[in-house]
C-alpha cells in the first residue's frame, strides 16, 4: 500500500485553474471616448478591503489634454490677467483723477499743522458735495502769474475769508466784516499782518498759511477762484506717528 494522499480532480473551469496555479492577472478596462486616448492604472483603493474601484481592481483615467489645447488654455489665462491688470490701472487712474490724491508738503508755510515731508490725502469730491468752509485746508493750483518754483504746481493753505466778506488785519489778528476772527488752529501768540482791506469777490476765497510769518498766500497773490481748488485735505497719512484726520 502507498501512503494516503489527497486526491486532485481536473479543474472544472478556467477560473479554478487560475486559482490553483497562481494569482489571477489584473483585468484592464478600456473606454473609448472619441479620439482621446485613455490609460489604465492599478486601483490602489480597490486593492484594500472595503476599497472602491471598478471591477478587476483597475481605474480608468483620461490622458492629459493635447499640447494644442494646453497652449490655448495658457493664452486664455494670459489674456484674462492682462484684462484684469488694465482694468486695475484704469480704476487707479480714475480714483486719482476724480476722487482722492496724495500730496507731499515741500515747505514750512503750514507749520505746525503740516510739516515739511508730510504726506496728505486730498478728497477731490468734497466741494462737489458741499460748500467750501472757513478753516478748511485746501490744495489748489498755483494762481496765474504766481511763481512758486519750477517744480511746484499746487499749493496748500487754509481758507480764511469767504466770498462777499470784507477782510483785513488789525492788532495782529484777521478781521472779518469788522470783527476779529477766532483761529483755534493757530499757535498761541501768532501775529497776522499784511491784509489789505478788501471785499472778497464771488466764487473766490482768501487763503493763508498757518505759519503766518513764512507763507506766500492771498496777502500776496490775492483771493483764489474756486475753479483752482483741487480738493480738501482730509487726512495726514505720513509719518504714521502724526496720522491725523481733518
Backbone torsions as a table, in degrees:
resi	resn	phi	psi	omega
1	UNK	NA	147.8	176.6
2	UNK	-103.2	153.5	-180.0
3	UNK	-58.9	148.9	177.9
4	UNK	-66.8	139.4	174.6
5	UNK	-141.7	151.9	-177.0
6	UNK	-63.8	140.4	177.9
7	UNK	-86.1	143.8	177.0
8	UNK	-116.0	146.2	179.3
9	UNK	-117.1	149.7	177.3
10	UNK	-56.6	142.8	178.9
11	UNK	-57.9	140.6	-179.3
12	UNK	-84.0	-13.7	-179.8
13	UNK	-158.3	168.7	178.5
14	UNK	-65.9	-32.3	179.3
15	UNK	-67.6	-39.3	176.9
16	UNK	-62.6	-40.3	-179.4
17	UNK	-61.8	-41.9	178.7
18	UNK	-64.6	-39.5	-180.0
19	UNK	-63.2	-35.4	-177.1
20	UNK	-79.5	-33.3	-171.1
21	UNK	-96.2	-17.4	-179.1
22	UNK	164.3	-178.9	-177.3
23	UNK	-69.3	146.6	-179.3
24	UNK	-73.1	142.3	176.8
25	UNK	-67.4	150.6	178.8
26	UNK	-74.3	129.1	178.4
27	UNK	-76.6	148.8	178.7
28	UNK	-120.5	126.9	179.4
29	UNK	-106.0	126.1	180.0
30	UNK	-116.6	138.4	178.8
31	UNK	-126.3	131.9	178.8
32	UNK	-101.0	126.3	177.3
33	UNK	-128.9	93.5	-179.7
34	UNK	66.3	-133.0	-177.9
35	UNK	-99.5	-4.9	-176.9
36	UNK	-77.3	129.4	178.5
37	UNK	-73.1	158.8	177.1
38	UNK	-126.7	155.6	177.0
39	UNK	-127.2	150.2	179.9
40	UNK	-110.3	137.0	179.3
41	UNK	-127.9	149.2	177.5
42	UNK	-60.3	140.2	-179.5
43	UNK	-91.0	102.1	-179.4
44	UNK	-71.4	-27.3	177.7
45	UNK	-69.4	-41.8	-178.6
46	UNK	-67.1	-20.5	-178.8
47	UNK	-77.9	-17.0	-178.9
48	UNK	-92.0	151.2	175.9
49	UNK	-59.3	130.6	179.8
50	UNK	80.0	-2.4	-179.2
51	UNK	-69.8	155.6	-179.2
52	UNK	-107.1	138.0	178.9
53	UNK	-174.0	174.2	178.5
54	UNK	-78.9	159.4	-178.4
55	UNK	-54.3	141.0	178.0
56	UNK	90.2	-1.0	176.8
57	UNK	75.2	28.1	-179.0
58	UNK	-126.5	134.4	176.5
59	UNK	-105.3	137.7	179.9
60	UNK	-103.0	124.3	179.1
61	UNK	-125.8	145.7	-179.7
62	UNK	-72.8	147.7	177.8
63	UNK	-71.8	158.2	176.6
64	UNK	-56.4	150.0	179.9
65	UNK	-62.9	154.9	178.5
66	UNK	-59.1	158.7	-178.0
67	UNK	-58.7	-37.9	-179.6
68	UNK	-62.9	-39.7	179.0
69	UNK	-67.0	-40.4	177.6
70	UNK	-63.3	-38.4	179.0
71	UNK	-64.0	-40.7	178.9
72	UNK	-64.0	-39.2	178.1
73	UNK	-65.0	-40.1	179.0
74	UNK	-63.5	-42.8	179.0
75	UNK	-63.6	-40.6	179.9
76	UNK	-64.4	-40.0	178.2
77	UNK	-62.0	-43.1	179.7
78	UNK	-65.1	-41.0	179.5
79	UNK	-63.6	-43.9	-179.2
80	UNK	-61.6	-44.0	-179.5
81	UNK	-70.0	-32.8	176.2
82	UNK	-64.1	-41.4	178.5
83	UNK	-64.2	-44.2	178.5
84	UNK	-59.2	-43.7	-179.0
85	UNK	-63.8	-44.6	-179.8
86	UNK	-62.8	-43.6	179.3
87	UNK	-62.8	-41.8	179.5
88	UNK	-62.0	-41.1	179.0
89	UNK	-64.6	-44.5	-179.9
90	UNK	-62.8	-40.1	177.9
91	UNK	-63.7	-44.3	-179.9
92	UNK	-62.1	-44.1	179.4
93	UNK	-64.8	-41.0	179.2
94	UNK	-63.2	-42.2	178.5
95	UNK	-63.4	-44.1	-179.1
96	UNK	-65.4	-35.8	-176.2
97	UNK	-77.9	-38.7	-169.9
98	UNK	-116.3	-15.3	-171.6
99	UNK	-117.0	-70.1	-178.4
100	UNK	-136.3	156.0	178.0
101	UNK	-152.6	146.2	176.9
102	UNK	-95.7	149.1	178.7
103	UNK	-135.1	153.8	179.3
104	UNK	-106.5	135.7	-179.7
105	UNK	-90.5	114.2	-175.3
106	UNK	-97.4	-12.7	-173.3
107	UNK	-131.6	175.1	-176.6
108	UNK	-96.7	12.1	-172.3
109	UNK	-66.6	-21.0	-179.2
110	UNK	-109.3	11.6	178.4
111	UNK	-67.1	147.6	2.1
112	UNK	-90.2	4.3	-179.1
113	UNK	-62.4	-48.1	177.9
114	UNK	-126.1	124.6	-177.3
115	UNK	-98.9	158.4	176.6
116	UNK	-58.1	129.9	-179.1
117	UNK	96.3	-12.1	177.1
118	UNK	-65.2	153.9	173.2
119	UNK	-120.3	134.6	-175.6
120	UNK	-123.5	156.1	176.8
121	UNK	-109.6	127.9	-176.4
122	UNK	-111.8	128.4	177.1
123	UNK	-89.8	113.7	-177.1
124	UNK	-84.2	-9.2	-179.0
125	UNK	-93.5	-13.0	-172.5
126	UNK	-49.9	-51.7	-171.9
127	UNK	-86.5	5.6	166.0
128	UNK	-88.9	-13.2	-176.6
129	UNK	-108.7	-26.4	-179.5
130	UNK	-153.8	171.9	-176.6
131	UNK	-74.6	162.2	172.6
132	UNK	-75.6	130.4	-175.8
133	UNK	-111.3	151.4	174.8
134	UNK	-62.6	137.6	-179.3
135	UNK	94.3	-14.9	176.4
136	UNK	-63.3	140.6	170.4
137	UNK	-94.1	123.4	-174.3
138	UNK	-125.2	150.2	169.9
139	UNK	-103.8	134.1	-178.5
140	UNK	-142.6	155.5	177.5
141	UNK	-67.2	143.4	179.1
142	UNK	-56.1	126.2	-178.2
143	UNK	-58.4	148.3	178.8
144	UNK	-55.6	134.0	178.6
145	UNK	86.0	-8.9	179.5
146	UNK	-90.9	124.6	-179.7
147	UNK	-99.5	99.8	-178.9
148	UNK	-97.7	2.9	-178.1
149	UNK	121.9	153.7	-174.8
150	UNK	-64.9	-26.8	-176.4
151	UNK	-106.9	6.0	-176.9
152	UNK	-104.0	113.8	179.1
153	UNK	-105.7	-23.5	-177.4
154	UNK	-130.3	152.2	178.0
155	UNK	-122.5	159.0	176.4
156	UNK	-127.3	126.8	179.5
157	UNK	-146.3	177.4	177.7
158	UNK	-106.9	139.3	178.6
159	UNK	-74.4	122.8	-178.6
160	UNK	-112.5	-46.6	-178.9
161	UNK	-114.9	142.9	-177.4
162	UNK	-107.0	162.1	-178.8
163	UNK	-54.4	136.5	177.1
164	UNK	87.6	-11.1	-179.2
165	UNK	-84.7	152.3	172.5
166	UNK	-97.4	124.3	-175.9
167	UNK	-122.0	145.6	177.3
168	UNK	-161.0	-177.4	174.9
169	UNK	-133.8	143.5	179.4
170	UNK	-159.4	139.5	178.5
171	UNK	61.9	28.2	179.2
172	UNK	77.8	13.2	-179.6
173	UNK	-127.5	159.1	171.3
174	UNK	-78.1	137.4	178.4
175	UNK	-118.6	124.7	179.1
176	UNK	-115.8	119.9	179.7
177	UNK	51.7	39.5	175.2
178	UNK	85.2	2.1	-178.5
179	UNK	-122.1	136.5	177.4
180	UNK	-59.6	140.2	-178.2
181	UNK	-94.5	127.4	173.9
182	UNK	-77.3	128.0	-178.2
183	UNK	-127.2	84.2	-176.8
184	UNK	-66.0	-13.8	-179.3
185	UNK	-80.2	-11.2	-178.8
186	UNK	-87.4	151.2	171.9
187	UNK	-66.9	137.9	-178.9
188	UNK	-57.2	133.1	179.8
189	UNK	95.5	-1.6	178.4
190	UNK	-64.0	134.8	179.7
191	UNK	-108.8	129.9	178.8
192	UNK	-114.1	124.6	177.9
193	UNK	-137.9	172.9	170.7
194	UNK	89.0	9.8	178.8
195	UNK	-92.8	113.4	176.0
196	UNK	-72.8	133.6	179.9
197	UNK	-57.8	126.8	-176.4
198	UNK	-160.1	156.5	173.2
199	UNK	-98.1	127.5	-177.6
200	UNK	-76.0	123.2	-177.9
201	UNK	-63.1	164.0	176.8
202	UNK	-60.5	141.4	178.7
203	UNK	63.7	19.8	176.6
204	UNK	-125.6	157.7	-173.4
205	UNK	-137.6	138.9	177.6
206	UNK	-91.3	118.8	-175.6
207	UNK	-118.7	146.7	-179.1
208	UNK	-144.8	154.9	173.8
209	UNK	-83.4	151.5	178.8
210	UNK	-69.7	-24.5	176.4
211	UNK	-90.6	80.4	-168.1
212	UNK	-60.2	-26.9	-178.0
213	UNK	-85.6	-4.4	-177.8
214	UNK	-143.8	54.8	-177.7
215	UNK	-144.7	123.1	170.9
216	UNK	-87.0	109.3	-173.1
217	UNK	-141.5	-154.7	-175.3
218	UNK	-64.1	-13.0	173.4
219	UNK	-67.9	-21.6	-177.8
220	UNK	-108.5	-43.9	-177.0
221	UNK	-108.8	5.5	175.4
222	UNK	81.9	175.5	178.6
223	UNK	-60.2	152.5	178.7
224	UNK	-103.4	147.7	178.5
225	UNK	-78.1	147.5	-178.7
226	UNK	-56.5	-32.3	-177.4
227	UNK	-64.5	-19.1	179.9
228	UNK	-81.5	-16.8	-174.8
229	UNK	-72.4	123.9	178.3
230	UNK	-80.0	-42.2	-179.5
231	UNK	170.3	-179.4	-177.5
232	UNK	-100.3	136.5	176.1
233	UNK	-72.6	122.1	-177.9
234	UNK	-113.8	-17.3	-172.8
235	UNK	-157.1	136.9	167.4
236	UNK	-96.5	118.4	-174.0
237	UNK	-104.3	-12.2	179.6
238	UNK	-150.1	137.7	1.4
239	UNK	-73.5	158.1	-176.5
240	UNK	-61.2	-29.4	-179.9
241	UNK	-69.7	-16.0	179.3
242	UNK	-113.3	17.6	179.8
243	UNK	-51.2	128.1	-173.1
244	UNK	-156.7	138.9	173.8
245	UNK	-92.5	146.7	176.8
246	UNK	-121.3	NA	NA
